[in-house]
Amino acid sequence: MKWKYGLFGMDKYDLGGGMNDMLLSFNTYSEAESYLNSKHNLKYDYWELVDFSTLDRHDINSENPMVSIQQTINKIEE
């Protein structure tokens, strides 16, 4: 199956060249929402959404990642 998006999480110490955590690959917001709702303790300082079709990277608001992910996907798919 071909995935449209990838979601990554990073902590402050990752910014110095450390590894990002690949959280999931998904095709729709509902897939991401379902996964994130089941993982109540995911806490990252920085979030990033990657559009695999273009490899464009999009910063996600760490204060409210669910809303930010949905808004970013809506913007990409316009």
C-alpha positions in Angstrom: 0.0 0.0 0.0 1.2 3.5 -0.8 1.1 6.0 2.0 0.3 9.7 1.5 1.7 11.1 4.7 4.2 10.4 7.5 4.1 11.9 11.0 7.3 12.4 12.9 7.9 13.5 16.5 11.1 15.1 17.8 12.3 16.2 21.3 14.6 19.2 21.9 17.7 17.0 22.1 16.9 15.5 18.6 17.6 18.9 17.0 21.3 18.5 17.5 21.4 15.7 14.9 19.5 13.0 16.8 16.9 10.6 15.4 13.3 11.6 14.8 10.6 9.2 15.8 8.5 8.0 12.9 5.1 7.7 14.5 3.0 6.5 11.6 2.3 6.5 7.9 -1.3 7.1 6.8 -3.6 8.2 4.0 -6.4 10.0 5.7 -6.8 12.3 8.8 -9.2 9.7 10.4 -6.4 7.1 10.3 -4.0 9.5 12.1 -6.7 10.6 14.5 -7.5 7.0 15.5 -3.9 6.2 16.1 -3.2 9.4 18.1 -6.3 9.0 20.2 -5.1 5.5 21.2 -1.7 6.9 22.3 -2.6 9.3 25.1 0.9 9.8 26.4 2.7 10.9 23.1 4.5 14.1 24.1 7.0 15.7 21.6 8.5 19.2 21.5 8.2 19.3 17.7 5.9 17.5 15.3 6.3 17.3 11.5 4.1 16.0 8.8 5.7 14.9 5.5 3.8 14.7 2.3 5.3 11.6 0.6 4.2 12.7 -2.9 6.3 15.8 -2.8 8.5 15.2 0.3 7.4 18.6 1.5 7.7 19.0 5.3 5.1 20.8 7.4 5.6 21.9 11.0 2.7 20.8 13.3 1.7 22.9 16.3 2.9 20.9 19.4 0.3 22.6 21.6 -2.6 21.1 19.6 -1.3 18.5 17.1 -4.6 17.0 16.2 -6.1 20.3 14.9 -2.9 21.3 13.3 -2.6 17.9 11.4 -6.1 18.2 10.1 -5.6 21.8 9.0 -2.3 20.9 7.3 -3.9 18.0 5.4 -6.8 20.1 4.3 -4.4 22.7 3.0 -2.3 20.1 1.1 -5.4 18.6 -0.5 -6.9 21.8 -1.7 
